[in-house]
Amino acid sequence: MSEAVMELKNLKKTIKGKPIIKGLDFTIHSGEVFGFLGPNGAGKTTTIRMMVGLMQMTEGDVVIKGHSVNSSYKEAIRHVGAIVENPEMYPFMSGRKNLVHYSRMIPGVTKERIDEVVRLVGLENRARDKVSKYSLGMRQRLGIAQALLHNPSVLILDEPTNGLDPSGIREIRSYIRRLAADEGVAVIVSSHILSEMELMCDRIGIIKNGELISIQSVQDALKETDKKEVLLEAEPVNEAEMIVKEAVDGKVTVHGGEIVFTAKRDELPSIVNQLVAGSVNVYSVTVTRSTLEDKFLDLIGEGAIE
């Protein structure tokens, strides 16, 4: 296991007597992309604001590289880069001049480091263009470059692909993955775009109504998604439909000659055996791949905010 760079310890937030965040405990490791998932209003942004000291904790602590955000804020926060809202840049200045300007606020950032972060986010060819000419994806990349100036151990990105087109989303995803793999940065990504989180993240934590209800690797989450949709091509269709209806709980429908139903993976061999024993010819069984969306909905249910 790689080094633990951030720990949340019994993190709580109460506003006007109402518990908003209810005792979060988890650890982030160097070189991993950690996805922080939850429906709108679940507490993702509140948690991130407490992580970076923009909001006071009611109880608990966040420890970054061994330093407490509560008691050693300056030492803790120098290990963190973050984009909590959309990155704000001066549009009349070039991308590079924006970075030079922000670097003056951070001790020890050299010209070489500025050049390095420009390369890291792939803006070498556009760094001298005015930010007003940048696409939204390029502005997001420049924001990430700004957050990386002081060489942080943890990069926190709240909705980094918000408002981007598909090519911009793919760009940001590839830079995030590369930062984690090549630079050893721990990246925490908050998002509600589940298909992107599936491609981007190593682990996910799912928050609902201020509580962490699941934390596991993306691969394990996908393996555990309970039921899968099955498309069955078999003849005679009517007999096949009757056998499937007796074998599974839930809805069984016929579309274009194919029988559609949901079942657990380990139920399928028995269903196929029953079909064959009933003199049904089975031509194909197609199981749709589980997605992070399936897992997410399994855990939080529809209409999850209480």
Order of alpha helices (4+ residues) and beta strands (2+ residues): beta-beta-beta-alpha-beta-beta-alpha-beta-alpha-alpha-alpha-beta-alpha-beta-alpha-beta-beta-alpha-beta-alpha-beta-beta-alpha-beta-alpha
